[in-house]
Amino acid sequence: MTQQAAVKLLAIVHERRRIQLEELISYLPEFTWNQVFSLVDELSRRELICLRRQGFGYELRVPSFST
């Protein structure tokens, strides 16, 4: 995945604050489900987004940092 894809994904998550993974995928039609999930995995491991299981799906959120 490109840096451009990461920037686009992060912009969507930050704009929406919370978004279901399946909905996010609809905003990125140029990428496959596997490509998007791989990028989500990488960004969540770097703590740039928060990935949480919710029911049968996954929700992405802007991370909240305590100071």
C-alpha positions in Angstrom: 0.0 0.0 0.0 1.1 3.5 -0.7 1.5 6.4 1.7 -1.2 8.1 -0.3 -3.6 5.3 0.6 -2.7 5.6 4.3 -3.2 9.4 4.2 -6.7 8.9 2.6 -7.7 6.2 5.1 -6.6 8.4 8.0 -8.4 11.4 6.6 -11.6 9.4 6.4 -11.3 8.1 10.0 -10.5 11.5 11.4 -13.3 13.1 9.5 -15.9 10.6 10.6 -14.4 10.0 14.1 -15.9 6.4 14.1 -16.6 4.2 11.1 -17.4 0.6 10.5 -14.7 -1.3 8.5 -17.2 -2.3 5.8 -18.3 1.3 5.4 -14.6 2.4 5.1 -14.1 -0.1 2.4 -16.9 1.5 0.4 -14.9 4.8 0.5 -11.8 3.1 -1.0 -13.1 1.3 -4.1 -9.7 1.3 -5.7 -8.4 -1.1 -3.1 -9.3 -4.7 -2.3 -10.7 -5.7 1.1 -7.4 -7.4 1.9 -5.4 -4.3 1.0 -7.6 -2.1 3.2 -7.5 -4.6 6.1 -3.7 -4.9 5.8 -3.4 -1.1 6.0 -5.8 -0.9 8.9 -3.8 -3.5 10.7 -0.6 -1.6 10.2 -2.0 1.7 11.2 -3.7 0.2 14.4 -0.4 -1.4 15.4 1.3 2.0 15.0 -1.6 3.5 17.2 -2.6 5.9 14.5 -6.2 4.4 14.5 -8.0 2.3 17.0 -9.6 -0.9 15.8 -12.3 -2.5 17.9 -14.6 -5.5 17.4 -18.2 -4.5 17.7 -20.7 -7.3 17.3 -20.0 -9.1 14.1 -17.9 -6.3 12.6 -15.1 -3.9 13.4 -15.1 -0.2 14.1 -12.3 2.2 13.5 -11.9 5.2 15.7 -9.6 8.1 16.2 -7.3 7.0 19.1 -7.8 8.8 22.4 -4.6 9.4 24.2 -4.5 10.2 27.9 -2.0 12.8 29.0 
